[in-house]
Amino acid sequence: MEYLATARTLGTDDLVKRYENVTVEQVQEVLRLCPMDRLTVVALGPISEL
């Protein structure tokens, strides 16, 4: 299972971090810590895995 997560700081376009091949646990931790409007997660697999 592959996931692609892109995080962006609100109000800026210059601070964008991209993480490839992150684990389900990493995605869950980021979702817990990060406001939803700052994070985009693309799951390259069943969303039920999250």
Secondary structure, DSSP 8 states (H G I E B T S, - for coil): -EEEEEEE-TT-SS-EEEEES--HHHHHHHHHHS-GGGEEEEEES-GGG-
